[in-house]
Amino acid sequence: MTHGHFLVNARRSTSRRTGRESDIVEVAPKSVEMTPFVVARAEAGERQSPAWIEVIPDKMRVLVHTLPVRAQIDTQVQEQLIVELYSK
């Protein structure tokens, strides 16, 4: 997020901070027509979004309603491996 492609609550994000409830994350206007974002917009709707966020593909925006609890994350994740990686 340090390249300025994303805005968090209408402000440029300069760090990989932890998200908060009620955050609005969107693609910066200058980045909207970049290839990865054009592809993402074209493929919007192919995957179901988690219940704790609301995706607005035509505006390239995500509304964070609540932060997820571990039980809501259906991706197979081994948390211990993440801890080990970031503790190095």
C-alpha positions in Angstrom: 0.0 0.0 0.0 3.0 2.3 0.1 2.8 3.1 -3.7 -0.3 5.3 -3.1 -2.7 3.1 -5.1 -5.2 2.9 -2.2 -7.0 5.4 -0.1 -8.2 4.6 3.4 -11.0 6.9 4.5 -10.3 9.2 1.6 -6.6 9.6 2.6 -3.6 8.2 1.0 -2.3 5.1 2.9 1.4 5.2 3.5 1.6 2.1 5.6 0.3 -1.4 6.0 -1.7 -0.5 9.1 -4.3 -2.8 10.5 -7.8 -2.1 9.3 -10.5 -0.9 11.6 -14.3 -1.1 11.6 -16.0 1.4 9.4 -12.9 1.9 7.2 -13.5 2.7 3.5 -10.8 1.3 1.3 -10.7 2.4 -2.3 -8.5 2.6 -5.3 -7.0 6.0 -5.8 -8.4 7.8 -8.9 -5.0 7.9 -10.6 -4.7 4.1 -10.3 -8.2 3.1 -11.4 -7.2 2.5 -15.0 -4.1 0.5 -14.2 -4.3 -3.1 -15.6 -4.7 -5.0 -12.3 -7.6 -2.8 -11.3 -9.3 -3.0 -14.7 -9.0 -6.8 -14.5 -10.4 -6.8 -10.9 -13.3 -4.6 -11.9 -14.1 -6.9 -14.9 -14.0 -10.0 -12.7 -16.1 -8.5 -9.9 -19.0 -10.7 -8.9 -17.2 -13.9 -9.7 -16.4 -14.5 -6.0 -18.6 -14.0 -3.0 -17.3 -11.4 -0.6 -17.2 -12.1 3.2 -20.1 -11.0 5.3 -18.0 -8.5 7.2 -17.2 -6.3 4.2 -19.2 -4.8 1.4 -17.7 -4.6 -2.0 -18.7 -1.8 -4.4 -16.9 -2.8 -7.7 -18.1 0.0 -9.9 -16.5 2.5 -7.4 -13.5 0.2 -6.7 -14.4 0.5 -3.0 -14.7 -1.8 0.0 -16.6 -0.9 3.2 -15.4 -2.7 6.3 -18.5 -3.2 8.5 -16.7 -5.2 11.2 -13.4 -6.9 11.7 -13.6 -10.7 11.2 -13.2 -13.2 14.0 -11.1 -16.3 13.2 -14.3 -18.5 12.7 -15.4 -16.2 9.8 -12.2 -16.6 7.8 -12.7 -19.7 5.6 -9.2 -19.6 4.1 -6.9 -22.4 5.2 -4.3 -20.6 7.2 -1.6 -21.8 9.6 -1.2 -18.9 11.9 1.9 -20.3 13.4 3.7 -20.1 10.1 2.8 -16.4 9.7 4.1 -15.7 13.2 7.4 -17.5 12.4 7.8 -15.6 9.2 7.3 -12.2 10.7 9.4 -13.0 13.8 12.6 -13.4 11.7 
